[in-house]
Amino acid sequence: MSDEVLNTIPEGQEESPSPIAWMAIVAVIVAIVAVIALLVYPQADDYTKEVLQLTGDPAKGRSIFVMNCIACHGEWADGDVGPSLRNVSERLSSRRLIHQVVSGETPPMPQFQPDPEAMADLLSYLKKL
């Protein structure tokens, strides 16, 4: 290009985003984090709250496991059709475990909702695996 053309084009400056643009960016990031948090950490409903207030019996939980879970997760929860549940309480929170059992969210897991005491028993058994 000729010097004349270059001299007629003003030198561009990089402008930083305005404060409003920064606030919009932050708002979008906060919204995304909130949605992810809600998906990862489901809100406790009354059922979940009640289960978490109870102290379960792992022996009774084992019986519930045998009746409802053994076909897919194996006799000792090592996984068969379904995944291994060994150390599952280290991978998933109690709320998430309850949600998984009740919702059956991961196909082909069937959903079932035992009464709160039975769920507390099952949860206490799963924590001992």
N, C-alpha and C positions, 0 to 999 in steps of 0.2 A: 504494500500500500504506500501511497505517496505520503510525505510528511504533512501535506495540507489536509488530507483526509484524516490522518491520525490526530492532528491538532484540533479538528472540529469535533471530535468525539470526546466528551468530557471523561476524565479518568473516573472509572467506577470505584466506588467504595463499598466494602462489605458492611452492610448494616446488621446490627444484632437485632434479634426479634424483640418486638415491643413487650412491655410487661404484660399486656393482655394476652399476647401469644404464648408467653411462658405460663401464665395461669391456665390457659386452655390446655396446653401440653400436660401440665401437672394434673389437671382435672381428669383428663383421659387416662393417664397412668393410674391414678387412684381408683377410677372406675374399673379398670381392667383387673387390678389387684383385688378389689372387693369381689368381683364376680368369681375369680379363681378361688378366693378364700371360701366363698359360699359353696362352691362345688367340691372343694377338698375337705372342708370341715362343715358338714351339714349342720344346720341349726337343730338344737335339741327340742323335740316335741315333748308333750307330757309323758308319753310312753317311755321315751329314752331317759328323761329325768327320773322317772320312777325306778327304772331298772338300775340306774347309776346310784341311787340312794340305798339299794339293797345289797346285802352281803350274800353272795351266792355260795352254794355248796358244790364243790368240784365233783364229788361222787355222783350227785344227782345230775350234774352237767354232763358227765360221762355217759349216763344212761340216755339223756336227751340226744347226745351226739350219736350214740349207737343207733337209736331209732330213726334219726333224721339225716345224718351226715355221712355215715360210714360207707354207704354204697359208692359215693363219689370221691370222698377224701381218704378212704382206706381206714382199716381198723385202728391204726395208731396215728392217723392224720398225716401220713407221709405223702399223701397225694396218690391219686389213681386216675380217675377221670377228671376230678377237680384238682386244684393246686394243693401242694403241701400246706398244712396249717401249723407246722412246727415253727415255734417262735413268732407266730402271727401277731402276738401282742406287741412285739418289738417293731413290727412294720406298720401296724394300723392301730389307731386309737380305739378306745372302748366305744366311743360314739360311732366311729366308722364301722366297727365290727357289728354293732347292733343294726346299723343302717343296712349293711350288706345282707345280714340274715333276713331282716324284715322285708327288704325290697327285692331281693334276688336280682339285683341290678346287673350282675355279670352273667349273662346267659352261658350255659344252660342251667344255672343254679335256680332251683325253685324257691319261691319266697314262702315264708311261713312266719307267723307272729305268735310265738308262745306267750303265755301270760307273763307279766313282768318278773315274777319269782323264777319261773323256768328259764327265762332269758338271762337273768342274773346268774343262775346256776351254770348255764351253758357258757356264759362269758367267763366265769371263774375257772371252768375247765380249760377253755381255750388259752387263758393266761398261763396255765401250768404246762402247756405243751412246749 
